[in-house]
Amino acid sequence: MDLAALRTFAAVIDEGTFDAAARVLHITPSAVSQRIKALEQQVGRVLVQRAKPVRATDSGHVVLTLARQMAHLEREAMSSLNPEEAATSTLPLVVNADSLSTWMIPALARLAPEYRALFHLHREDEFHSTTLLREGTVMAAVTSVPEAVQGCTVEKLGSMRYRALCSRDYAERWLPDGPTADALAVAPMLDFDRKDELQARFLRGFTRRRLQPPRHFVPGSSAFSDAVRYGLGWGLLPELHTGDDHDLVELDPSRPIDVPLYWQRWKLDSPILAALTTAVRDGAREALR
């Protein structure tokens, strides 16, 4: 495929309109339209939904991944040819919130400075993060999905252990006779967002019932942890957050939940992507089970 057409297609998706892409590329909107039409004719598929903002079709996501990969390889080749003029490389990644707030940043800091990497981090639930890989938005993901996305490799990083916890004041108020099923049916529960299934998973396993307790939604790892500590509700916190916090009460010490985490990345022979993978792998080895 024509590199200019691929570059134009990526610009259209990134900027949201043909006019905005034209301004970024310093060409006319007519030229942008012609390149996109030529690309669609070449692949025999509609690649762009002409809406506001413009969106890629399912076929467009496949081509978008190719466009991003080609741009990445082009930058690396130019940097190898002209090391004194090497440009920075932007690495778009998607990471679940708890990894982002615990072990992931130290892992990224392991990447050697000579790679001149800039990270564009997306936060997404570990069970849904591969969507961004499939759409071509990111080049790598920390995910709980073990099946490799097309065009990607996958390896297991380890497991993050969670425990169901609440504050002592909360336990005295809502669970005076312990975490019985009847008490948990009315005791406020915390969820990160509507995609968060961890608390419901624990509740089903612990009570053997499908309960619908009142829920708070707290979409932030630190805020979620604070909400547990201040007694808004009970929730599952990663051991990496809590350690030996004696101010928290565990609902059932015999029932931790281990969430497996995997590293999926583009299947490219890319030095910086290989170095990034090593850094993430080493960081995970130290932090995860």
C-alpha positions, 0 to 999 in steps of 0.5 A: 500500500502507498505510504502516503495514503496510509499516513493520510488515513491515520491522520484522518482518524486521529484528527477526526475530519478530512479538513483537519487532516489536510491541515496537519499534512499540509495538503488540500482536503481534496487531496486527502479525499482522493488518497482515501478513495484510492486506498479504499479502492485498492483494498476493496473495502470501505475504511472510513465512516464519514461521520463527525468525527470520522471513524474507522470501520472494522476493515479500517481498523486493520489498515490503521494498525498497518499504518501505525506499524509502518510509521513506527518502523519508518521512524526507527529506520530513520533513527538508525540511519541518522542517530545524531538526529534521532527523533523521539518515539511515542509509544501508545500503551493501554494498562489497567488502572491498578497496574498503572498505580502500582508496578507499571510506572517503575517498569516503564522507567527501566527503558534506557534513556537512549531510546528517547521514548514518550509514553501515551498511556491509555487506562482501560479495564484489563478484560477490555483493553485488547479492544484498543489493540484491535482498533490500532490505537495502541501498540501494546497492552497489559490485559487479562485476555490470554488469546493473542489479538491478530498480528500480536504476540502474547506472554503471561506477566503474572497475577495480581492478587486482590482481597475483599476489604473494608474499614473497621467502622464499616464492619461494625456498622454494616457487618456486626455479625460478620459478612453474612449473605443477608448483611452483604445484600444491603451493605454498600459495595464499591465498583471502579466502573460499570465494567468492574466485575471483581466485587460481583465475582467475589460476592457470588463465590462467597455467598453462592447467591446473586445479590444486588447490593447498593453500589458506589462507582469510584473510577480511580485506583487511589480514590477507590482505595480511599473510599474503602478506608473511609468506609464508603463501602467494601471492595477488592484492593490489590495487595500491592496497595494494602500490604499489612494494613491493620486498619482494614478488615478482610471479609474472607482471608481464605478467598483472595482473587488472583487476576492473571495479567498478560502482555500483548504487543505488535508482532514487529521486529522493533528494537524499542518494542523489544526493549520495552517488553523486557522492561515490562517483563522485569517489572512484572516479575518483581511485583506480580505473583 
